[in-house]
Amino acid sequence: MTEINIKLAAINDVKEFVNIVNAYEHDCDITVGKYVVDAKSIMGLFSLDLSKELKLTVHGEESDALVEKIKKFVI
């Protein structure tokens, strides 16, 4: 399991992030405060306060390729 803090500042960032994450088999969650949503759900992400820092949790052992693809969103 890997945990990373990310920031999605614009609508296009959310779209790009969801497209990248959906290309991988790993289950991924986004946590903001007490709310947890599926990182592969664009509607779930838009239901969060995106002005805050998001915590991405990748459930899986080999998540290095995914982390490399989303590095522009990593804080």
Backbone bond lengths (Angstrom), bond angles and torsions (degrees), N, CA, C in turn:
res aa  C-N    CA-C-N  psi(-1)  N-CA   C-N-CA  omega(-1)  CA-C   N-CA-C  phi
1 M - - - 1.451 - - 1.529 108.12 -
2 T 1.323 115.30 137.18 1.461 122.37 179.89 1.521 108.79 -124.37
3 E 1.333 116.95 136.62 1.456 122.05 176.13 1.521 109.25 -121.44
4 I 1.339 115.50 131.09 1.460 121.96 -176.34 1.523 108.41 -138.04
5 N 1.315 117.34 140.37 1.459 121.64 173.49 1.520 108.58 -89.94
6 I 1.333 115.62 130.71 1.458 120.93 -178.57 1.516 110.20 -131.34
7 K 1.335 115.15 167.53 1.459 122.34 175.72 1.517 107.82 -136.29
8 L 1.323 115.95 128.40 1.463 122.39 176.14 1.517 106.53 -116.28
9 A 1.329 116.95 97.58 1.454 122.23 -169.14 1.531 114.49 -85.61
10 A 1.320 117.74 -23.11 1.462 120.34 -174.70 1.531 110.29 -135.46
11 I 1.307 114.98 164.10 1.466 120.99 179.17 1.532 110.54 -58.16
12 N 1.317 116.66 -42.01 1.466 120.07 179.96 1.526 111.65 -65.44
13 D 1.336 117.32 -31.49 1.464 120.58 175.28 1.524 110.60 -62.67
14 V 1.316 116.41 -42.34 1.471 120.80 -179.78 1.523 109.69 -64.03
15 K 1.312 117.15 -46.27 1.465 121.21 179.50 1.526 111.41 -59.92
16 E 1.331 116.29 -47.33 1.461 120.51 -179.54 1.526 111.20 -63.83
17 F 1.330 116.83 -43.42 1.460 121.68 179.60 1.527 111.11 -60.08
18 V 1.323 117.68 -47.60 1.469 121.92 -179.21 1.529 110.58 -63.01
19 N 1.318 117.88 -40.23 1.468 120.53 177.73 1.520 111.58 -62.67
20 I 1.328 116.72 -41.10 1.471 120.51 179.27 1.524 110.33 -65.79
21 V 1.317 117.02 -49.55 1.468 121.71 -176.02 1.529 111.20 -63.77
22 N 1.317 117.24 -36.63 1.462 120.65 -179.90 1.525 113.25 -67.60
23 A 1.326 117.78 -16.89 1.460 121.39 179.34 1.533 112.33 -77.30
24 Y 1.333 117.05 -7.11 1.464 121.62 -177.59 1.527 110.48 -114.94
25 E 1.331 116.07 152.41 1.465 122.00 -178.26 1.523 112.86 -76.42
26 H 1.313 117.46 -21.73 1.469 121.27 -174.64 1.524 111.99 -57.50
27 D 1.328 116.11 141.96 1.460 120.41 168.44 1.518 106.57 -77.01
28 C 1.334 116.18 134.83 1.463 121.15 -177.40 1.524 108.98 -133.83
29 D 1.314 115.63 137.14 1.459 121.77 177.67 1.519 109.72 -122.65
30 I 1.324 115.56 150.21 1.460 122.16 172.23 1.524 107.25 -115.77
31 T 1.332 115.82 131.16 1.452 121.64 -179.97 1.524 109.46 -120.06
32 V 1.331 115.21 132.38 1.462 122.65 171.96 1.520 105.72 -135.53
33 G 1.321 116.15 111.95 1.461 119.42 -176.91 1.513 109.99 60.54
34 K 1.329 116.45 -123.40 1.464 120.21 -178.82 1.534 113.11 -94.08
35 Y 1.327 117.14 0.58 1.462 121.10 -176.91 1.530 110.80 -96.78
36 V 1.325 115.40 135.90 1.463 122.37 177.14 1.522 107.79 -129.61
37 V 1.346 115.95 128.03 1.466 120.42 177.54 1.529 108.67 -130.87
38 D 1.304 115.65 160.87 1.462 122.94 175.83 1.527 107.99 -69.73
39 A 1.327 117.15 123.71 1.466 121.70 -178.15 1.529 112.24 -66.54
40 K 1.321 117.80 -14.14 1.458 121.74 179.72 1.525 112.14 -90.75
41 S 1.330 116.50 0.91 1.464 121.63 -177.83 1.522 110.41 -104.28
42 I 1.319 115.91 111.41 1.464 119.52 179.65 1.533 110.64 -64.67
43 M 1.316 116.73 -36.52 1.471 119.87 178.18 1.533 110.61 -67.88
44 G 1.323 115.97 -38.54 1.458 119.54 177.06 1.513 111.80 -61.55
45 L 1.327 116.70 -43.53 1.464 120.44 179.56 1.518 111.91 -65.19
46 F 1.320 117.03 -40.13 1.461 119.63 179.88 1.530 112.41 -70.57
47 S 1.326 117.62 -13.82 1.464 120.08 176.78 1.531 112.27 -81.85
48 L 1.339 116.60 -8.44 1.463 121.22 -178.83 1.522 111.76 -94.56
49 D 1.323 115.60 164.53 1.460 121.99 173.72 1.523 107.28 -81.99
50 L 1.318 116.87 98.54 1.457 121.85 -174.81 1.523 113.19 -78.24
51 S 1.326 117.55 -2.41 1.467 119.61 175.48 1.524 111.05 -76.95
52 K 1.331 115.96 -12.17 1.460 121.01 -179.26 1.524 110.57 -98.29
53 E 1.317 115.01 164.47 1.462 121.97 174.92 1.526 108.72 -70.34
54 L 1.324 116.48 136.71 1.456 122.26 -178.81 1.523 109.47 -108.05
55 K 1.316 116.76 145.20 1.465 120.58 175.47 1.525 108.23 -107.28
56 L 1.318 115.69 117.69 1.461 122.47 176.99 1.518 108.45 -94.14
57 T 1.334 115.82 126.97 1.455 121.51 174.92 1.527 107.62 -114.81
58 V 1.330 115.21 119.53 1.462 121.57 178.51 1.517 107.12 -103.80
59 H 1.327 116.51 118.54 1.457 122.21 180.00 1.524 108.35 -92.88
60 G 1.302 115.30 105.52 1.457 120.26 -178.82 1.513 109.15 159.31
61 E 1.301 115.00 159.28 1.461 120.22 -174.88 1.525 113.01 -84.20
62 E 1.296 117.72 -40.47 1.460 120.28 -173.01 1.521 110.16 -108.27
63 S 1.336 115.15 76.93 1.457 120.72 -175.94 1.525 112.59 -105.10
64 D 1.339 117.78 7.94 1.464 120.92 -176.84 1.532 112.60 -60.03
65 A 1.315 118.10 -40.35 1.465 121.27 -179.62 1.528 110.60 -64.60
66 L 1.325 116.71 -41.17 1.462 120.69 178.03 1.519 110.52 -64.79
67 V 1.307 117.29 -45.09 1.466 121.81 -179.80 1.540 109.80 -60.86
68 E 1.295 116.80 -39.53 1.474 120.57 178.58 1.519 111.12 -63.35
69 K 1.328 117.45 -40.53 1.471 121.45 -178.75 1.528 112.86 -67.89
70 I 1.340 117.71 -30.11 1.470 120.88 -176.66 1.526 112.55 -101.79
71 K 1.326 118.47 14.22 1.461 121.17 -173.11 1.534 112.89 -60.62
72 K 1.317 118.86 -24.03 1.468 120.11 178.97 1.535 111.85 -69.94
73 F 1.331 117.42 -17.25 1.461 121.35 178.72 1.516 113.03 -96.77
74 V 1.325 116.97 -9.78 1.471 121.64 -175.92 1.523 109.46 -74.20
75 I 1.329 113.38 137.07 1.471 119.52 178.38 1.517 108.25 -93.45
